[in-house]
Amino acid sequence: MFDATTEDAIETLDTAIDEAPKIEPYLRHVAGDSGAANSLLARYELPYEIPYNYDVRLVSDYVVRKLATLMGPRLVRDFKRACNANPSTRGFNLEAWFFAELSHNDLAWSVYVESKLQQRQWGRSTIVFFDPDKYPIGVSLDGPTWMAPAKWNQGGYDAVFIDKAEQLVRFVQVTRAEHHTFDPIYFVMLLNRLVAGGLNQVAVVELCFVVPMDRLKAFRPPLSQEDFEKTVEQVACSESRATWSSPEHTLKNCSAKVMVIGVKCEISN
């Protein structure tokens, strides 16, 4: 797989996901690797003696997210138990929980509005994986649509929601960090493709940072609402890939929102 292109690797992983048996027994160490499941798991020998002296993990963030959408929160809990010894997987755990919850349940979240905590939710939805580098993006936007970049490092966002009827584009970044970085180019590139592909009017562009509830008060977004409007919306209609040198183009009558929302996630710690 290391000699393959990213597209070929994703196709191979998708085939393994389709052909694999239920993956939970393998993550729980109650079954050995076999067949397609072996393509989805990585095993690492541990330097100390435990009943199972190896650590089993899913091979990539893409596999974690894809299986989360297919199998739901139960898989995420199994993945968390299997990978608990590795702190680097905690971000994956939260991201996987987000996709699992959104695709299998209504996703409840909280936000401070004028210093008052309010509870809201996003309805259960199908999540479509797509390639932001391709034009057209190859996803039907006839109805409200949740999408996620197929490559883990492809965009500056984890998911994007598009509601053509409501003229809404919502970018979502899931993070456990108290601080986060922001690079406008990924957002601008997708807005360019959406506008060029027939999304004729965008009334609202949202940037939502999703954090565990215990970090909601402490988290500070990396940019203000005004900065988001200047760096993304004002260049989103440039003829080619947007750059900092094309500030004259705007999305007509479009407003920008930067939000920090908290979720109660059992596996976020």
ABEGO torsion letter per residue (X at the ends): XAABBAAAAAAAAAAAAAABBBAAAAAAGABBBBEAAAAABBBBBBABBBABABBBBBABAAAAAAAAAAAEAAAAAAAAAAAAABAAAAAAAAAAAAAAAAAABBBBBBBBBGGBBBBBBBBBBBBBBBBAABOBAGBBAABBBBBBBABAAABABABBBBBAAAGBBBBBBBBABABBBBBAAAAAAAAAAAAAAGBABBABBBBBBBBBAAAAAABBBABBAAAAAAAAAAAAABABBBBAABAABBBBGBBBBBBBBBBBBAAAX
